Amino acid sequence: MYAKLIFIGLCLCLAERNVAESSPQAATGQRVQTVTSTQAPNEQPKQEVLSALRAIERDTVAKSAVPVLLPSDIRDFEERRVTVDDMYYSAFFKDKTRSVSVQGSRLKTEYPGLRESDEGKTRLRSTEGFVTESEAIWTASWNEFGAAYLLSLECSKPNDKRCESEDHVLKLVNSLVYVGGGKTAAHVAPRTVPDVAAAATTPPSFNPPGQLLTGSGQGRVDARVYSPDMLFPIEKKPAYANSQVYNPGGNLGPPGEQCDPRNYSFPWWDNFCETRDRATPMCPTGKGHQGQDIRPSTCEKDKHFVVSATDGTVTHIGEYSVFITAPDTTQYRYLHMSNVEVKLHDKVTKGSHIGRVSNVFTAATTIHLHFEIFQNIAGQYRHVPPYTSLVSAYQRLP
């Protein structure tokens, strides 16, 4: 059972803490999960694209409740895979230089009083969408046919021009064609779920949500636990949530190395809204880090297990990333791992080993797990703050 986060003391300390000056986002009332009504477009499926899939996947596409959109050039990819679940479909394409995944969801979550900026909004596919970049992975999200769509692009080599701007991901989004699905599905009544509040984050173990290292950005004071049932993604305690950039060993941190004992100590620090030039609508400035960095118990790479935070399906495996989609269509992203133990479209259970904490990337980085959560918020996918979910999950570890 979670206690309500008390903001009074926090507000008195705003002058000393690097947190947002706007009103805190309290977890009040109920959140509502709704299965949206989707409708296939008034056009015939593109058979020339559909025929590039295996027969079993073509049959799966026809059964999808969400209209299935795929890139028109999928024959250019060596790996072409599609999976369909009750609430979503997911497709993955890979060649020697890039990985592309597409996901469509018909389950949306609405939080009372949720606020976000317009940062990253743009026009795509004749509608208003959202484009951002995180750890050199470009992602676009939008709503079409009553469903929320998410397309991600990851390049396997540094300095690939296609991952240096939004141009290529927009090109991919605008190339998507309808290949089937969108059948009439049984009506599912909206489900009201308690809007869980974070447990009180009392020093010395955890700083409050939205409290960033001094000079590292403006945090989002948000008491919501966006994934209340998730498992902590590193198998064993202790683990340390903090900044890789503004701590010792980081390029904007104080003198020291990444194995400095200060990096492997409490308290935890939220760094979802840490200063980056990445569109992040749920941050006060509209830009941020988009995830939470977590160090394992020791400064040793390729040793500490990363585990699945949820039951779900592996829907993307890139050069340095693994995405797992839960049955409620929430997507969990795990970056910089080595020794990846899962395969595309594996069904995983909460706690399954998926890799080991490392520093795999197209550029230099420290030994850590970069962890992100994407949710279909009111009909469009967004990064949501993972910090409170991680605190709650960590406190449940034995």
Secondary structure by P-SEA (a helix, b strand, c coil): cccccccaaaaaaccccccccccccccccbbbbbbbbbbcccccccccccccccaaaaaaaaacccbbbbbcccccccbbbbbbcccbbbbbbbcccbbbbbbbbcbbbbbcccccccccccccccccccccccccbbbbbbbcccbbbbbbbbbccccccccccaaaaaaaaaaccccccccccccccbbbbbbcccccccccccccccccccccbbbbbcccccccccccccccccccccccccccccccccccccccccccccccccccccccccccccccccccccbbbbbccccccccbbbbbccccccccccccbbbbbccccbbbbbcccccccccccccccccccccccccccccccccccbbbbbcccccccccccaaaaaaaaaaacc
